Amino acid sequence: MSDLLKRITVNPKQCGGRPCIRGMRIRVSDVLDLFAAGLSAEQILEELPDLERDDLRAALAYASRKVNHPVLVA
């Protein structure tokens, strides 16, 4: 999993510091939006030919890690 997450980059000077795929101007949120719109992995790769299948997996893994945070109950 950590190898996949290395594909996610954050640069304050690029895309407003939002997480991107391999330093490109393709944001993790762009990939997630396409999945949410119902596109398959194959369709996303056709739409964004600079991406690789592992980039899609990295975006999903990144999102999973971000929403899986501990919740403290008082």
ABEGO torsion letter per residue (X at the ends): XAAAAAABBBBAABGGGBBBBGGBABBAAAAAAAAAAGBBAAAAAAABAABBAAAAAAAAAAAAAAABBBBBBX
